[in-house]
Amino acid sequence: MKSEKRQIKKQIKARIEVRKQTKMGVRDKYMITGGRPRPIAVDLVSRNEIRTGIKRKDPIRYEIKDYGDYVKPESVDYDALIYISSYDRYEKLEQILNQLFSQETKYTFKVIVMNDGSTDKRYQYLKNKFPEIIYLRNKVNGGKESYWKRVNSIFREVKKYETHAVIQIDDDFILCEEFINKLMNLFFQLKKENNSYMGIRYHIGSFIKNEEFNEEYFNPKKRFQSFDGGSLFDTQFLKLIEYQIKDEKIIYNYNQSHVWGNLNAYLRQFGVLVYTTRNSLAIHNDGGISKMHPKYGNNRKIHTKYFIDDTENNS
């Protein structure tokens, strides 16, 4: 009981700090100018509240900000940088890479693979099979709690290149046809419509197999949209946070690692606008085996919703 109370106090303290920073004008601190304030979005976490028994009295609200007209950079090294962190799921990783490099696309891209301490020796020959990739290796897997450190290593590599967007792919995804074209087309379309620092969440998942989502679920002006596995990041936003995730122990969602919890806390500070696609552009295909979080993941299967190629093949 005492541990639960301490946990609740930590959550409340984190929310108060986020609100204080927003009121103090984080936007001015980082010299961000231009545009008009956007509508207030609400953080809906009813399913989490049911599961944990912890109820939130007031929904967390944040202001979506507009940073003026979008000017597309004339020259970049790659249109998109794609990163995949993989731990002992070699076959699934190989499947994704084959999908990426066999797709026809009008966009240039570079793939970064992080071998996150895998014991499977086949990873050491990955570069021979896919010479186009940037291959990073971590000697020891730090699990879910230290996943943010792996992402920081990847972000340090990303920082070396000029690119429009960074795409994160889980190593247990199966991608849709023309994945890169569909996602990048949407990115540039949305940037023209609203030059917020932004992101796109392209995978819709649920622990409830037959769950349906209403229109409000997809509306970023009515419901707080969060980054999660299967996300695209605007590099303007990554530059704003200096390409690093801090271990601030901010808990937004009990199902997420610190990476997503801290990234989503940044959204509230800077008014980042995240969209959720109407259809999933990938299928979650872990086969019931979670490597990063086996105790939790193996008992709660994630079901992909509204897969764009074939809804009947949802997991």
C-alpha positions in Angstrom: 0.0 0.0 0.0 2.8 2.4 0.9 4.6 1.7 -2.4 1.4 2.5 -4.3 1.0 5.8 -2.5 4.6 6.7 -3.2 4.1 5.9 -6.9 1.0 8.2 -7.0 2.9 11.0 -5.3 5.7 10.7 -7.9 3.2 10.9 -10.8 1.5 14.0 -9.3 4.9 15.6 -8.8 5.9 14.9 -12.4 2.6 16.4 -13.8 3.0 19.5 -11.7 6.5 20.0 -13.0 5.4 19.7 -16.6 2.6 22.2 -16.0 5.0 24.6 -14.3 7.5 24.5 -17.3 4.7 25.1 -19.7 3.4 28.1 -17.8 7.0 29.5 -17.5 7.3 29.6 -21.3 9.5 26.8 -22.4 8.8 28.1 -25.9 10.6 31.4 -25.2 13.4 29.6 -23.4 14.3 27.8 -26.6 13.7 30.8 -28.8 10.8 29.3 -30.7 8.7 32.0 -32.4 5.8 32.4 -34.7 2.3 31.1 -35.1 -0.8 31.0 -33.0 -1.7 28.7 -30.1 -3.6 25.6 -31.2 -6.5 23.9 -29.4 -6.0 22.1 -26.1 -5.7 18.3 -26.3 -6.8 15.9 -23.5 -4.9 12.8 -22.3 -7.3 9.9 -22.1 -6.0 6.9 -20.2 -9.2 5.1 -19.1 -7.9 1.7 -20.0 -4.8 2.3 -17.9 -6.8 3.5 -15.0 -8.9 0.3 -15.1 -5.9 -1.9 -15.2 -3.9 -0.2 -12.4 -6.7 1.0 -10.2 -5.1 4.5 -10.1 -7.6 7.1 -11.2 -6.6 10.5 -12.5 -8.8 13.3 -11.2 -8.1 15.8 -13.9 -6.9 14.9 -17.5 -3.5 16.3 -18.4 -3.9 19.0 -21.0 -1.4 20.5 -23.3 -1.3 23.2 -25.9 -0.6 22.4 -29.5 1.6 25.1 -31.0 2.1 26.4 -34.5 5.6 27.5 -35.4 4.9 29.3 -38.7 5.1 28.3 -42.4 7.0 25.2 -43.3 10.1 25.6 -45.4 11.3 22.3 -46.7 15.2 22.0 -46.5 16.6 22.1 -50.0 19.4 19.6 -49.4 19.5 16.6 -47.0 21.7 13.5 -46.8 18.6 11.3 -46.8 14.9 12.0 -46.9 14.5 9.6 -43.9 16.6 7.8 -41.4 15.1 4.5 -40.2 16.2 2.8 -37.0 15.5 -0.6 -35.7 16.6 -1.9 -32.3 16.7 -5.7 -32.1 17.3 -8.2 -29.4 17.5 -11.9 -30.3 14.8 -11.8 -33.0 17.1 -12.2 -36.0 14.5 -13.8 -38.3 12.1 -11.0 -37.8 14.7 -8.3 -38.2 15.9 -9.9 -41.5 12.3 -10.0 -42.7 11.9 -6.2 -42.1 15.2 -5.4 -43.8 14.2 -7.5 -46.8 10.9 -5.6 -47.0 12.5 -2.2 -46.8 15.2 -2.8 -49.4 12.8 -4.6 -51.8 10.2 -1.7 -51.8 10.2 0.8 -54.6 10.2 4.3 -53.2 10.8 7.9 -54.4 12.5 8.7 -51.1 16.1 8.2 -50.1 16.7 6.5 -46.8 19.3 5.0 -44.6 18.7 2.2 -42.1 20.4 2.1 -38.7 20.3 -1.3 -36.9 21.1 -1.5 -33.2 22.0 -5.1 -32.0 20.9 -4.7 -28.4 23.1 -7.3 -26.8 21.8 -10.3 -28.8 23.3 -13.7 -28.1 22.4 -14.9 -31.6 25.6 -15.0 -33.5 23.9 -14.5 -36.9 23.8 -10.7 -36.1 27.5 -10.4 -36.6 27.1 -11.3 -40.3 24.1 -9.0 -40.8 26.3 -6.3 -42.4 27.5 -8.8 -45.0 24.0 -9.5 -46.1 22.8 -5.9 -45.9 25.9 -3.7 -46.7 23.7 -0.6 -46.9 22.9 -0.5 -43.2 24.7 1.3 -40.4 25.3 -1.4 -37.8 25.6 -0.6 -34.1 26.1 -3.1 -31.4 25.6 -3.0 -27.6 27.5 -5.7 -25.8 24.9 -6.3 -23.0 21.1 -6.0 -23.2 19.8 -3.6 -20.5 16.2 -4.7 -20.8 13.2 -2.4 -20.9 14.4 -0.1 -18.1 17.6 0.9 -19.9 16.1 1.0 -23.4 16.4 4.8 -23.4 20.2 4.4 -23.3 20.1 2.4 -26.6 17.9 5.0 -28.2 20.4 7.7 -27.2 23.1 5.7 -28.9 21.0 5.6 -32.1 20.1 9.3 -31.8 23.8 10.1 -31.6 24.3 8.4 -35.0 21.2 10.1 -36.4 22.6 13.4 -35.4 25.5 13.0 -37.9 23.1 13.3 -40.9 20.7 15.9 -42.3 17.3 14.3 -42.8 13.6 15.3 -42.9 12.3 12.6 -40.6 13.4 9.7 -38.4 11.3 6.5 -38.5 11.3 4.0 -35.7 10.4 0.4 -36.4 9.9 -2.4 -33.9 11.9 -5.5 -34.8 8.7 -7.6 -34.6 6.8 -5.6 -37.2 5.6 -6.7 -40.7 5.4 -3.7 -42.9 2.7 -2.8 -45.4 3.3 -2.4 -49.1 5.0 0.9 -50.0 5.6 1.6 -46.3 8.1 4.4 -46.9 6.1 6.1 -49.6 2.9 6.1 -47.6 4.5 7.3 -44.4 6.7 10.0 -45.9 3.9 11.3 -48.2 1.7 11.8 -45.2 4.5 13.5 -43.3 5.1 16.2 -46.0 1.3 16.6 -46.4 0.8 17.3 -42.7 3.9 19.6 -42.5 2.3 21.8 -45.2 -1.0 21.9 -43.4 0.4 22.7 -40.0 4.0 23.4 -39.3 4.0 22.2 -35.7 6.9 20.2 -34.5 5.3 16.9 -35.1 5.3 13.2 -35.2 3.2 10.3 -36.6 2.2 7.1 -34.9 1.6 4.6 -37.6 0.7 1.5 -35.6 -2.6 1.1 -33.8 -2.5 -1.6 -31.2 -4.8 -2.9 -28.5 -4.8 -5.5 -25.8 -8.4 -6.1 -26.6 -8.8 -8.1 -29.8 -12.2 -6.7 -30.9 -11.8 -3.2 -29.6 -13.1 -0.4 -31.9 -11.9 3.2 -31.9 -14.2 6.2 -32.4 -13.4 9.3 -34.4 -12.1 11.2 -31.3 -9.3 8.6 -30.9 -7.7 9.9 -34.1 -8.2 13.6 -33.5 -5.0 15.2 -32.0 -7.0 18.3 -31.1 -9.4 16.4 -28.9 -7.3 13.5 -27.6 -3.6 13.5 -26.5 -1.7 11.5 -29.1 1.5 9.8 -27.8 4.6 8.3 -29.4 4.8 4.5 -29.0 6.3 1.6 -30.9 5.9 2.5 -34.6 6.5 6.2 -34.8 7.9 8.9 -37.1 9.7 11.9 -35.5 10.1 15.3 -37.1 13.8 16.1 -36.9 12.9 19.7 -35.9 11.6 18.1 -32.7 14.6 15.9 -32.2 16.9 18.9 -32.5 14.9 20.7 -29.9 15.6 18.0 -27.4 19.2 17.7 -28.6 18.8 14.1 -29.8 18.7 12.6 -26.3 16.3 11.1 -23.8 17.0 11.9 -20.2 16.4 9.3 -17.5 13.9 11.5 -15.7 11.7 8.5 -14.6 8.6 10.2 -15.9 5.8 7.6 -16.0 3.1 8.3 -18.5 1.9 4.9 -19.4 2.5 1.7 -17.5 2.8 -0.3 -20.7 5.7 1.8 -22.0 9.4 2.1 -21.4 11.0 5.3 -20.1 11.7 6.2 -23.8 8.1 6.7 -24.6 7.2 8.1 -21.2 9.9 10.8 -21.5 9.2 11.6 -25.1 5.6 12.1 -24.4 6.4 14.4 -21.5 8.4 16.5 -24.0 5.3 16.8 -26.2 3.4 18.6 -23.5 6.3 21.1 -22.9 6.8 22.0 -26.5 3.3 21.6 -28.0 4.4 18.9 -30.4 1.6 17.6 -32.5 1.4 13.9 -33.0 -1.0 12.2 -35.5 -2.3 8.7 -35.4 -2.8 7.2 -38.8 -6.3 5.9 -39.6 -4.8 2.6 -40.6 -1.8 0.7 -39.2 1.1 0.6 -41.6 2.6 -2.4 -39.9 1.4 -5.6 -38.1 2.7 -6.4 -34.6 4.0 -10.0 -35.0 5.9 -10.9 -31.8 4.5 -14.5 -31.9 3.6 -14.2 -28.2 7.2 -14.0 -27.2 8.4 -10.6 -25.7 12.2 -10.5 -25.4 12.3 -7.1 -23.7 9.6 -7.6 -21.2 8.6 -11.4 -21.1 6.7 -11.4 -17.8 4.4 -8.7 -19.0 4.4 -8.9 -22.8 3.8 -12.7 -23.0 0.6 -12.4 -20.9 -0.9 -9.4 -22.8 -0.8 -9.8 -26.5 -0.9 -6.6 -28.6 -3.5 -6.9 -31.4 -2.9 -4.7 -34.5 -6.0 -2.7 -35.6 -7.0 -1.6 -39.1 -4.0 -2.9 -41.0 -4.0 -1.0 -44.3 -3.2 -3.9 -46.6 -5.6 -6.5 -45.2 -7.7 -6.0 -42.0 -8.3 -9.8 -41.8 -4.6 -10.3 -41.1 -4.6 -8.3 -38.0 -2.8 -10.1 -35.2 
